[in-house]
């Protein structure tokens, strides 16, 4: 055995032995008050100092918003090993100081109200619980790197506990190597259904909470298996060393959050009954599973080690989240789970949503990444005008850079190759679960320059640091494709039908009244002074409501001026507003009529599949 390898093995064995000998921190969960949405926690903690500072994270990795989880902690008490109450003082919004003089271990009890069902929070009710560890578990700086044991007292009415941690001997007892691993392992409890699937000798399990006749769990698991095989093949290396869980809560929610050995997905029981909605669920699952590599193990330096007290700023979320968004739909297609037309429809929809956001001319991709703490997770009525999604712009940057790499290298290399090289350079070493230090700022740009040219790297830098739009038309043209930006208007004009019109407004989707939710900057309503929250009562003195507004707009002509009667904060106003062409509801990607055989070949190499036919 080589000397370096032997030394590394001995260090690993010593570390593992010392960790096994270290006293474990114990976290006991019980649910006697679940009907009122409380989880009770008993923390047994080895201590070394007289004063112990306990903390609750202020945010959870993967969701960049200060959430102040400590706000839901109640009735915190500390006791000695003999049961004596110990003095406790709250010192900061998320910290408690315990006087543990003379004690070797203390027991801390508290309750957490878990009343928000989201992938980044905690939810408890009579039927089930979905717990994000950052919202539940306390830690001290001394205990953060100690082994952590999780003990669940399962209510008699619940049958299952699902958590991506190794199980110890007794039922519902699990072990994490550190506190970071503990809170990276969300817990789903209730009466679930599991659908295991094996891919290349590794186990993956779809766990459904709320499973019923509307959801075909077997089909969903088989489809996930196809996706998993494709993503693993993409990366050419699999860091997973134990079972991976897709925790799918069917409770009329949405969203996903990645973890090392699991992901939480919020969806609806009806999602499989719509082809489009099911594709979106599959794309979400693909996105979160892609994060097993890009984000969980290939991280920016600024996210290599978590500071749970304060924001961890990074300018690389365009790469971590955005490039992952480029690949989620693409790898879904390469898995054979969606058609060419469906993939092109998803790509066109991504371009549409990006181009219809005036905020793209305000905030760069890097600044949107940096400002995620105050913008992305805190949307308001002006977000469309003041922010851009690093998911969406990063996805389109990935698309155009991929085409540019292929063109610059004469199809010898692609973004796929650069992603794998990034993982080789900055991902975990073989046998490790995490990268050591993460990649530095500019790492991808430097690699792009090495593999292509300084000009392409400079162009990428411009896309990241300025409000320059990715040239999607040029990228599509490289593959023999073109983008139609307003097919509905074009079809209406060709048929001699009324052209769709509006005022540059987006209506509230929840208010039964005709209330303005968003005023798009640059539109005629913005110029006239219409505000979010205004209720539109009439157009040209004729009453309008949610039921007839679409018909009334078809009877107006772009260019004419209409008078809006508005209700604003108890006042009635009249504003003249010019009618404009309607905001496009759809973009469409089509094949160029004169597509060449070389362009078709490029498209096949990009999509990773021989196209038997191309339908215009």
Secondary structure by P-SEA (a helix, b strand, c coil): ccaaaaaaaaaaaaaaaaaaacbbbbbbbbccccccbbbbbbbbbbbcccbbbbbbbcccccccccccccccccbbbbbcccccccbbbbccccbbbbccccccbbbbbbccccccccccbbbbcccbbbbcccccccccccccccbbbbbbbcccccccccccccccccccbbbbccaaaaaabbbbbcbbbbbbbbcccbbbbbccccccccccaaaaaaaaaaaaaaaaaaacccccccbbbbcccccccccccccccbbbbbbcccccccaaaaaaaaaaaaaaaaaccccccccccccccccccccccccccccccaaaaaaaaaaaaaaccccaaaaaaaaaaaaaaaaaccccccccaaaaaaaccccccccccccccccccaaaaaaaaaaaaaaaaaaaacccccaaaaaaaaaaaccccccccccccccccaaaaaaaaaaccaaaaaaaaaacccccccaaaaaaaaacccccccaaaaaaaaacccccccccccccccccccccccccccccccccccccccccccccccccccccaaaaaaaccccbbbbbbbbcccbbbbbbbbbccccccbbbbbccccccaaaaaaaaaaaccccccccc
